[in-house]
Amino acid sequence: MKKLITAFILIAVLATPNLLSAALTGFSGCKMIDSTENIWMCKATGAAAMEKTLAPAGVWELMDVRVTLNAAGTSDTFTATIDSKLGAGYDILLISQDFTTVTDYREIFEPDEARFQNGDEFDFQWTNTNTKTWGLEVYYKLH
């Protein structure tokens, strides 16, 4: 009976898509928000410099990036860069935004516009000289 239960649990785990959907550096966690489409949301918050990395497991498609500040930021530039597994020559700067007068920023990507491979990482950076409180949400789809 124990072997049957163990086998059932193993099958259930293997059949569940990406129980741990991403390698995270600085994110408070990811959760699946649409199991039919395999869409995930990861979030992070802070009041110091933003240095976050998201590395979804498998082929993934970027859908939406949102940054919210408690007050307009500084002239520091927020960047979001794909760190390609193929090397620095293949890295892509996807977002570069001056936050001098910005409190809410959102970048939406069209379907198949931003599709990446397993091993590609998404790096977010913002110096945040004036220590504004910020929130970051990233939405992506696993394929």
N, C-alpha and C positions, 0 to 999 in steps of 0.2 A: 504494500500500500504506500509506503514512504517513497519508493522508487517512482510510482505512478504520479504522486503529488509533485515530486521534484521535477519529473519530466514535463508535467503540465506547466509548472511555474517557469521552467526554462523556455518552453515554447511561447508562453505569454510574453516573456521579456524579449525574446528574439523577434516576435511579431510586432512589438510596439516600436514605432518609428522614433529613433533618436531620443532615448530617455534622457540623455544628457546632450542637449542640442548644440552646445557651443562651449569652447574654452573661453573663459572670461578673465580679464584682468581689470579689476576695479568696478565691475558691474555688480549690483546687488542681487542679480538673478535674472533668469529668463523663464518665460512660461509660454506654453502653447496657447494661442488665443483662438485658433480655428483648426480643429483636428481634421476636417474634411480637406482643406487646402494646405495643411501643414504650415501654418503661419505662426511665427514666434515673435514675441516682444521682449526686449531686454531693456533694463533701466539702470540708471546710475544718478547720483546726486552728490553735491559737494559745495564747498565754499572756498576751496583752494584751486590750484591749477588743475585742469582736466587733462588726464593722460589715461585713456581707456583703450582697451583692445578687445575686439570681438572676433572670434574665429569659429564660425559655424562648422559643424561636422558634416561634410558632404558638399555636393553642389548646392549653391544657395543664390538667391536673388534678392537684392536690396529693394525694399519697397518704400520706406519712409524713414526720415530722420527728423527728430524734433528736439529743439533746445529751448528751454524757458529760463529766463533770468528774473530775479526779484526786483531788479531795476536795470536801467540801461547800463551796459557794460563799459568797457574802455576801448581804446583803439586797438587792443589786442585782437588778432585775427584767429577765429575758430577755423580749424582745418579737419577734414575727414579724408583719409588716404587709404587706398587699398595697398597693402604690403603683399606683393605677389610672391607666391612660393617659387616662382621662376627666377627671382633675383631683383635687385634694385632697378635695373634697366626696364623692368615691366611694371613698376609701381605706378599708381594712378591717383592724382589729386582729384577727388570727386567734388569736394566742397571747400571753398575758401570764402569766409564771411567776416567782415569787420563788424564788431558788436558795439561800436560807439553809440549808436542810437537805437539799438535793437533790444527788445525784451522777449520777443517770441519769434522763433525762426523755425521754418519747416521746409524740407526739401522732399518732394514726392517724385519717385521714379516710375516711368512707364513700364508695363510688363516687358520683360526681356531686355530692358535698357541697361541694367546693371547686374549681370549674372556672373558668378565667380566659381572657382573650383575649390575642392577640398584642399586645405592648406593655405589658402589666401586668408589674410587677416585684415580687419578693418580697424584702423587706428584713428582715434579722436584726440585732438590736442587744442588746448586754449590756455594761455598764460594766466589770465584772470588777475591782472595786476591789482585791481581794486577789491579783490576778494568778494565778488558778488556771489550770492547763492544761486546755483544753477541746477537744472534737471535735464537729463538726456534720455530720450527714448529712441530705440532703433527697432524697426519692424522689418522682418525678412521672411522669405519663404524657402523651405528646404525642398529640393527636387530629388 
